């Protein structure tokens, strides 16, 4: 037992070292650069700052009016990261939210691989083989594609742990059902407070796993029903106790956007994704990229790649070890989930063929309608990790005349899924103004400041700067999901002000825009109770400054790397209603 624990700790150290090495480009300047990016890391670092700030200042951390003031946002419908926000509170306080974000991604990738290693030890005796499988899963194309922008689904450490607990309750039953149920409830709660979508994905994967086990061993499935019901009831109670309040805020709190948040038939795996390399891979020929860049969604969602050598390796393993229970189950579960990950309609090379798929039957159900089907590919990667570990143990490490061929196939598989290096890194540039307390004192604490560039999916600097200023001011903008003016879910509320700024940023004449829309913009600024306007480094900055100078009737002050209008007084402006319109993502 002591040796097993030592080997587990050694494996954890290996995963940690490799994760740091992968992201070393960012770790050379961890406070001024993000892993992956851009834009979503700024958003998620904002959440990491918000959670401890809100609690320490007596605010409800699940709701905010610091964004999209005055209506605010229900953060439970966004990537709030409440559990990481609390765990990383000391890091955020000492080193800033950018460092916390980088630590979250780095530790998350390492833990994802390590937990897969722990899972694999249940069915594979060789620690070397388990390490190989864990390395594939932790550094798989799925995990590293998601790590570019979405740590809440890239950190998949709970997935292999769920498999272990499901195996306990369905098959092995090593302890009382209520104990296993309590562990399931705790794990589900932790995942809910890290990222709700992956928890929903895990429920789908669990349903597929249960169905496969019941089909293979119906008698044992019937015998397991009492154990499953008892464990499930305890798990629900534990989950309800821990998550009742945040779930209540999400379902019944203010500013709830309607479901679904994302458009249908966009974020699903392309049929060619498993075999066509994507931009994040070391081996990605131009011809392949010409195909993969046509996939729907964005590159962070193209995580279904496995490669032909790895698929051949899996086929070899299934053919040779099909009598092994774990291999048989993995070989049945993976294809079912892969079909689900294709979404409601078949996409081939970026073209929606209109061919309906099984996911269509459940895609409109509550909760499932907010799942992005392509992210189910994480469980395909986990099943493949098991096949890789079995391959290494039963084929590569076993005495065989085919060892050379097996080694060559494994080498090809590793090369085809290896990530492009150095891993992407994005500068987190924050003007000195937002770090300088003496300068920040010019902005009344808790007042409303218009910060430009306007925060949205194309440029989220304003939220990064607000976070760096320790939430000193509120903003009438934000890259968060809120109810739209027509009752739809939107992630940016477009207003006359944001439209005017974007027009000028894109080359429009500032004087013309000010003359045509100045009265409406001034009315919006008054309605938001704006006391300060801060223009930071941005494209066409001088044109934007001319626009705001015309709107406010005076020139700004240059201070700390921003151009600022303090003590904005719009009391004489006639207030008029102005409704936002949705801006598509």
Secondary structure as the mmCIF struct_conf table of DSSP 4:
data_model
#
loop_
_struct_conf.conf_type_id
_struct_conf.id
_struct_conf.beg_label_comp_id
_struct_conf.beg_label_asym_id
_struct_conf.beg_label_seq_id
_struct_conf.end_label_comp_id
_struct_conf.end_label_asym_id
_struct_conf.end_label_seq_id
HELX_RH_AL_P HELX_RH_AL_P1 UNK A 2 UNK A 22
TURN_TY1_P TURN_TY1_P1 UNK A 23 UNK A 23
HELX_RH_AL_P HELX_RH_AL_P2 UNK A 24 UNK A 27
TURN_TY1_P TURN_TY1_P2 UNK A 28 UNK A 31
BEND BEND1 UNK A 32 UNK A 32
STRN STRN1 UNK A 33 UNK A 35
BEND BEND2 UNK A 36 UNK A 36
BEND BEND3 UNK A 38 UNK A 39
HELX_RH_AL_P HELX_RH_AL_P3 UNK A 40 UNK A 56
TURN_TY1_P TURN_TY1_P3 UNK A 57 UNK A 58
TURN_TY1_P TURN_TY1_P4 UNK A 61 UNK A 62
STRN STRN2 UNK A 63 UNK A 64
BEND BEND4 UNK A 65 UNK A 68
TURN_TY1_P TURN_TY1_P5 UNK A 69 UNK A 71
STRN STRN3 UNK A 73 UNK A 74
HELX_RH_3T_P HELX_RH_3T_P1 UNK A 75 UNK A 77
TURN_TY1_P TURN_TY1_P6 UNK A 78 UNK A 79
HELX_RH_AL_P HELX_RH_AL_P4 UNK A 82 UNK A 87
TURN_TY1_P TURN_TY1_P7 UNK A 88 UNK A 88
HELX_RH_AL_P HELX_RH_AL_P5 UNK A 89 UNK A 95
HELX_RH_AL_P HELX_RH_AL_P6 UNK A 97 UNK A 120
TURN_TY1_P TURN_TY1_P8 UNK A 121 UNK A 123
HELX_RH_AL_P HELX_RH_AL_P7 UNK A 127 UNK A 138
TURN_TY1_P TURN_TY1_P9 UNK A 139 UNK A 139
BEND BEND5 UNK A 140 UNK A 140
HELX_RH_AL_P HELX_RH_AL_P8 UNK A 141 UNK A 146
TURN_TY1_P TURN_TY1_P10 UNK A 147 UNK A 149
HELX_RH_AL_P HELX_RH_AL_P9 UNK A 151 UNK A 154
HELX_RH_AL_P HELX_RH_AL_P10 UNK A 157 UNK A 167
HELX_RH_PI_P HELX_RH_PI_P1 UNK A 168 UNK A 172
BEND BEND6 UNK A 175 UNK A 175
HELX_RH_AL_P HELX_RH_AL_P11 UNK A 177 UNK A 192
TURN_TY1_P TURN_TY1_P11 UNK A 193 UNK A 194
HELX_RH_AL_P HELX_RH_AL_P12 UNK A 196 UNK A 216
HELX_RH_AL_P HELX_RH_AL_P13 UNK A 218 UNK A 223
TURN_TY1_P TURN_TY1_P12 UNK A 224 UNK A 224
HELX_RH_AL_P HELX_RH_AL_P14 UNK A 225 UNK A 252
BEND BEND7 UNK A 253 UNK A 255
HELX_LH_PP_P HELX_LH_PP_P1 UNK A 256 UNK A 258
BEND BEND8 UNK A 259 UNK A 259
HELX_LH_PP_P HELX_LH_PP_P2 UNK A 260 UNK A 260
BEND BEND9 UNK A 261 UNK A 262
TURN_TY1_P TURN_TY1_P13 UNK A 264 UNK A 266
BEND BEND10 UNK A 267 UNK A 268
TURN_TY1_P TURN_TY1_P14 UNK A 271 UNK A 275
BEND BEND11 UNK A 276 UNK A 276
TURN_TY1_P TURN_TY1_P15 UNK A 279 UNK A 280
STRN STRN4 UNK A 281 UNK A 281
BEND BEND12 UNK A 282 UNK A 283
HELX_RH_AL_P HELX_RH_AL_P15 UNK A 286 UNK A 292
TURN_TY1_P TURN_TY1_P16 UNK A 293 UNK A 294
BEND BEND13 UNK A 295 UNK A 297
HELX_RH_3T_P HELX_RH_3T_P2 UNK A 299 UNK A 301
HELX_RH_AL_P HELX_RH_AL_P16 UNK A 308 UNK A 321
TURN_TY1_P TURN_TY1_P17 UNK A 322 UNK A 323
BEND BEND14 UNK A 324 UNK A 324
HELX_RH_AL_P HELX_RH_AL_P17 UNK A 325 UNK A 341
TURN_TY1_P TURN_TY1_P18 UNK A 342 UNK A 342
BEND BEND15 UNK A 344 UNK A 344
STRN STRN5 UNK A 345 UNK A 348
TURN_TY1_P TURN_TY1_P19 UNK A 349 UNK A 350
STRN STRN6 UNK A 351 UNK A 356
HELX_RH_3T_P HELX_RH_3T_P3 UNK A 358 UNK A 361
TURN_TY1_P TURN_TY1_P20 UNK A 362 UNK A 364
BEND BEND16 UNK A 365 UNK A 365
TURN_TY1_P TURN_TY1_P21 UNK A 366 UNK A 367
HELX_RH_3T_P HELX_RH_3T_P4 UNK A 368 UNK A 370
HELX_RH_3T_P HELX_RH_3T_P5 UNK A 373 UNK A 376
HELX_RH_AL_P HELX_RH_AL_P18 UNK A 377 UNK A 391
HELX_RH_PI_P HELX_RH_PI_P2 UNK A 392 UNK A 396
BEND BEND17 UNK A 397 UNK A 398
TURN_TY1_P TURN_TY1_P22 UNK A 401 UNK A 402
HELX_RH_AL_P HELX_RH_AL_P19 UNK A 403 UNK A 417
HELX_LH_PP_P HELX_LH_PP_P3 UNK A 418 UNK A 418
STRN STRN7 UNK A 419 UNK A 419
HELX_LH_PP_P HELX_LH_PP_P4 UNK A 420 UNK A 420
BEND BEND18 UNK A 421 UNK A 422
HELX_LH_PP_P HELX_LH_PP_P5 UNK A 423 UNK A 424
STRN STRN8 UNK A 425 UNK A 427
HELX_RH_3T_P HELX_RH_3T_P6 UNK A 432 UNK A 435
HELX_RH_AL_P HELX_RH_AL_P20 UNK A 437 UNK A 440
TURN_TY1_P TURN_TY1_P23 UNK A 441 UNK A 442
BEND BEND19 UNK A 443 UNK A 443
TURN_TY1_P TURN_TY1_P24 UNK A 445 UNK A 446
STRN STRN9 UNK A 448 UNK A 452
BEND BEND20 UNK A 453 UNK A 453
HELX_LH_PP_P HELX_LH_PP_P6 UNK A 454 UNK A 455
STRN STRN10 UNK A 456 UNK A 456
TURN_TY1_P TURN_TY1_P25 UNK A 457 UNK A 458
STRN STRN11 UNK A 459 UNK A 459
HELX_RH_AL_P HELX_RH_AL_P21 UNK A 461 UNK A 468
TURN_TY1_P TURN_TY1_P26 UNK A 469 UNK A 471
BEND BEND21 UNK A 473 UNK A 473
STRN STRN12 UNK A 474 UNK A 474
BEND BEND22 UNK A 476 UNK A 476
BEND BEND23 UNK A 479 UNK A 480
STRN STRN13 UNK A 482 UNK A 483
TURN_TY1_P TURN_TY1_P27 UNK A 485 UNK A 486
BEND BEND24 UNK A 487 UNK A 487
STRN STRN14 UNK A 489 UNK A 490
BEND BEND25 UNK A 491 UNK A 491
STRN STRN15 UNK A 493 UNK A 494
HELX_RH_AL_P HELX_RH_AL_P22 UNK A 496 UNK A 505
TURN_TY1_P TURN_TY1_P28 UNK A 506 UNK A 507
HELX_RH_AL_P HELX_RH_AL_P23 UNK A 510 UNK A 527
TURN_TY1_P TURN_TY1_P29 UNK A 528 UNK A 529
STRN STRN16 UNK A 530 UNK A 535
BEND BEND26 UNK A 537 UNK A 537
TURN_TY1_P TURN_TY1_P30 UNK A 539 UNK A 540
HELX_RH_AL_P HELX_RH_AL_P24 UNK A 541 UNK A 552
TURN_TY1_P TURN_TY1_P31 UNK A 553 UNK A 553
BEND BEND27 UNK A 554 UNK A 554
HELX_LH_PP_P HELX_LH_PP_P7 UNK A 555 UNK A 556
STRN STRN17 UNK A 557 UNK A 559
TURN_TY1_P TURN_TY1_P32 UNK A 560 UNK A 561
STRN STRN18 UNK A 562 UNK A 565
BEND BEND28 UNK A 567 UNK A 567
TURN_TY1_P TURN_TY1_P33 UNK A 571 UNK A 572
BEND BEND29 UNK A 573 UNK A 573
HELX_LH_PP_P HELX_LH_PP_P8 UNK A 574 UNK A 575
STRN STRN19 UNK A 581 UNK A 582
#
